[in-house]
Amino acid sequence: MEATPAVQACIPTAGRRERKKQRTREALVDSAFRLFAEKGFEATTVEEIADAVDVSSRTFFRYFASKEDVLLTFQDEQFGAMKEAFAARPADEPVITALRRASVSILRACEDGAFGFDPERFGCIRQLMESSPAVFGSSLEHGQRKHAEMTRLVAERMGVDPVTDMRPHVVAAVVNGVFHTAFELLGSGAVRAERFSDALSELLLTLEGGINFPAAAAASPASAD
């Protein structure tokens, strides 16, 4: 027996359910970032994030495995955009050059609020990574989990098989380390940048130029026999 038009109108479509879930998810993200900025990461609880959206903690855990996971979703968005930008670079561009130009362009978009990125969220993550060992550690672990995907992308650009060629693995590991080093060195005397995108650009340019630096002793006059 077919449903009447009135009954059909009461049946939510899959699209409507998905939109409602997306609104709830986005509200939880907004709540989390606001509380992280106000109270700090460690002092904010999952219960407080959920209460601010008028949902239960159980609902929160339907969307996120932990409060760290809220922050990592934003990094997932960055990584997805970076992958697209990397793939769009000219096919003959060297790997580190392409990675630098792709990643720096996306990070500048995050900082400037371009292409739909939220600069306040990006700034909040940067502050939390500087102040919270838990956030920095989660971000580092998250980056390591993306090692396989980055290795695949690098190998594809190089036209090699990562199963038999170690170079894509080396590039992925080194670039992941450079990202976190840029956070650590930002604002220090080691880099001249004020923005994270500029710090990353400076470090990747150094890597691009080669890092087999000469030893100090190599510049000293040879001692007499």
CORHUZI-V517518 format. One record per residue. N is the residue number from 1. RES is the residue in one small letter. SS is DSSP state (A for helix, B for strand, O for the rest). PHI is phi as a letter, one per 40 degrees, with the letter a starting at -180 (none if undefined). Layout:
n=N res=RES ss=SS phi=PHI
n=N res=RES ss=SS phi=PHI
This chain:
n=1 res=m ss=O phi=none
n=2 res=e ss=O phi=c
n=3 res=a ss=O phi=c
n=4 res=t ss=O phi=c
n=5 res=p ss=A phi=d
n=6 res=a ss=A phi=c
n=7 res=v ss=A phi=c
n=8 res=q ss=A phi=d
n=9 res=a ss=A phi=c
n=10 res=c ss=A phi=c
n=11 res=i ss=O phi=c
n=12 res=p ss=O phi=c
n=13 res=t ss=O phi=c
n=14 res=a ss=A phi=d
n=15 res=g ss=A phi=c
n=16 res=r ss=A phi=c
n=17 res=r ss=A phi=c
n=18 res=e ss=A phi=c
n=19 res=r ss=A phi=c
n=20 res=k ss=A phi=c
n=21 res=k ss=A phi=c
n=22 res=q ss=A phi=c
n=23 res=r ss=A phi=c
n=24 res=t ss=A phi=c
n=25 res=r ss=A phi=c
n=26 res=e ss=A phi=c
n=27 res=a ss=A phi=c
n=28 res=l ss=A phi=c
n=29 res=v ss=A phi=c
n=30 res=d ss=A phi=d
n=31 res=s ss=A phi=c
n=32 res=a ss=A phi=c
n=33 res=f ss=A phi=c
n=34 res=r ss=A phi=c
n=35 res=l ss=A phi=c
n=36 res=f ss=A phi=d
n=37 res=a ss=A phi=c
n=38 res=e ss=A phi=c
n=39 res=k ss=A phi=b
n=40 res=g ss=O phi=g
n=41 res=f ss=O phi=c
n=42 res=e ss=O phi=c
n=43 res=a ss=O phi=c
n=44 res=t ss=O phi=c
n=45 res=t ss=O phi=b
n=46 res=v ss=A phi=c
n=47 res=e ss=A phi=c
n=48 res=e ss=A phi=c
n=49 res=i ss=A phi=c
n=50 res=a ss=A phi=c
n=51 res=d ss=A phi=d
n=52 res=a ss=A phi=c
n=53 res=v ss=A phi=b
n=54 res=d ss=O phi=g
n=55 res=v ss=O phi=b
n=56 res=s ss=O phi=c
n=57 res=s ss=A phi=c
n=58 res=r ss=A phi=c
n=59 res=t ss=A phi=c
n=60 res=f ss=A phi=d
n=61 res=f ss=A phi=c
n=62 res=r ss=A phi=c
n=63 res=y ss=A phi=b
n=64 res=f ss=O phi=b
n=65 res=a ss=O phi=c
n=66 res=s ss=O phi=a
n=67 res=k ss=A phi=c
n=68 res=e ss=A phi=c
n=69 res=d ss=A phi=c
n=70 res=v ss=A phi=c
n=71 res=l ss=A phi=c
n=72 res=l ss=A phi=c
n=73 res=t ss=A phi=c
n=74 res=f ss=A phi=c
n=75 res=q ss=A phi=c
n=76 res=d ss=A phi=c
n=77 res=e ss=A phi=c
n=78 res=q ss=A phi=c
n=79 res=f ss=A phi=c
n=80 res=g ss=A phi=c
n=81 res=a ss=A phi=c
n=82 res=m ss=A phi=c
n=83 res=k ss=A phi=d
n=84 res=e ss=A phi=c
n=85 res=a ss=A phi=c
n=86 res=f ss=A phi=c
n=87 res=a ss=A phi=c
n=88 res=a ss=A phi=c
n=89 res=r ss=O phi=c
n=90 res=p ss=O phi=d
n=91 res=a ss=O phi=c
n=92 res=d ss=O phi=c
n=93 res=e ss=O phi=c
n=94 res=p ss=O phi=d
n=95 res=v ss=A phi=c
n=96 res=i ss=A phi=c
n=97 res=t ss=A phi=c
n=98 res=a ss=A phi=c
n=99 res=l ss=A phi=c
n=100 res=r ss=A phi=c
n=101 res=r ss=A phi=c
n=102 res=a ss=A phi=c
n=103 res=s ss=A phi=c
n=104 res=v ss=A phi=c
n=105 res=s ss=A phi=c
n=106 res=i ss=A phi=c
n=107 res=l ss=A phi=c
n=108 res=r ss=A phi=c
n=109 res=a ss=A phi=c
n=110 res=c ss=A phi=c
n=111 res=e ss=A phi=c
n=112 res=d ss=A phi=c
n=113 res=g ss=O phi=g
n=114 res=a ss=O phi=c
n=115 res=f ss=O phi=f
n=116 res=g ss=O phi=g
n=117 res=f ss=O phi=c
n=118 res=d ss=O phi=b
n=119 res=p ss=A phi=c
n=120 res=e ss=A phi=c
n=121 res=r ss=A phi=c
n=122 res=f ss=A phi=c
n=123 res=g ss=A phi=c
n=124 res=c ss=A phi=c
n=125 res=i ss=A phi=c
n=126 res=r ss=A phi=c
n=127 res=q ss=A phi=c
n=128 res=l ss=A phi=c
n=129 res=m ss=A phi=c
n=130 res=e ss=A phi=c
n=131 res=s ss=A phi=b
n=132 res=s ss=O phi=b
n=133 res=p ss=A phi=d
n=134 res=a ss=A phi=c
n=135 res=v ss=A phi=c
n=136 res=f ss=A phi=c
n=137 res=g ss=A phi=c
n=138 res=s ss=A phi=c
n=139 res=s ss=A phi=c
n=140 res=l ss=A phi=c
n=141 res=e ss=A phi=c
n=142 res=h ss=A phi=c
n=143 res=g ss=A phi=c
n=144 res=q ss=A phi=c
n=145 res=r ss=A phi=c
n=146 res=k ss=O phi=c
n=147 res=h ss=A phi=d
n=148 res=a ss=A phi=c
n=149 res=e ss=A phi=c
n=150 res=m ss=A phi=c
n=151 res=t ss=A phi=d
n=152 res=r ss=A phi=c
n=153 res=l ss=A phi=c
n=154 res=v ss=A phi=c
n=155 res=a ss=A phi=c
n=156 res=e ss=A phi=c
n=157 res=r ss=A phi=c
n=158 res=m ss=A phi=c
n=159 res=g ss=O phi=g
n=160 res=v ss=O phi=b
n=161 res=d ss=O phi=c
n=162 res=p ss=O phi=c
n=163 res=v ss=O phi=c
n=164 res=t ss=O phi=b
n=165 res=d ss=O phi=b
n=166 res=m ss=O phi=c
n=167 res=r ss=A phi=c
n=168 res=p ss=A phi=d
n=169 res=h ss=A phi=c
n=170 res=v ss=A phi=c
n=171 res=v ss=A phi=c
n=172 res=a ss=A phi=c
n=173 res=a ss=A phi=c
n=174 res=v ss=A phi=c
n=175 res=v ss=A phi=c
n=176 res=n ss=A phi=c
n=177 res=g ss=A phi=c
n=178 res=v ss=A phi=c
n=179 res=f ss=A phi=d
n=180 res=h ss=A phi=c
n=181 res=t ss=A phi=c
n=182 res=a ss=A phi=c
n=183 res=f ss=A phi=c
n=184 res=e ss=A phi=c
n=185 res=l ss=A phi=c
n=186 res=l ss=O phi=d
n=187 res=g ss=O phi=g
n=188 res=s ss=O phi=c
n=189 res=g ss=O phi=c
n=190 res=a ss=O phi=c
n=191 res=v ss=O phi=b
n=192 res=r ss=O phi=c
n=193 res=a ss=O phi=c
n=194 res=e ss=O phi=b
n=195 res=r ss=O phi=b
n=196 res=f ss=A phi=c
n=197 res=s ss=A phi=c
n=198 res=d ss=A phi=c
n=199 res=a ss=A phi=c
n=200 res=l ss=A phi=c
n=201 res=s ss=A phi=c
n=202 res=e ss=A phi=c
n=203 res=l ss=A phi=c
n=204 res=l ss=A phi=c
n=205 res=l ss=A phi=c
n=206 res=t ss=A phi=c
n=207 res=l ss=A phi=c
n=208 res=e ss=A phi=c
n=209 res=g ss=A phi=c
n=210 res=g ss=O phi=h
n=211 res=i ss=O phi=b
n=212 res=n ss=O phi=c
n=213 res=f ss=O phi=c
n=214 res=p ss=O phi=c
n=215 res=a ss=O phi=c
n=216 res=a ss=A phi=d
n=217 res=a ss=A phi=c
n=218 res=a ss=A phi=c
n=219 res=a ss=A phi=c
n=220 res=s ss=O phi=c
n=221 res=p ss=O phi=d
n=222 res=a ss=O phi=c
n=223 res=s ss=O phi=c
n=224 res=a ss=O phi=c
n=225 res=d ss=O phi=c
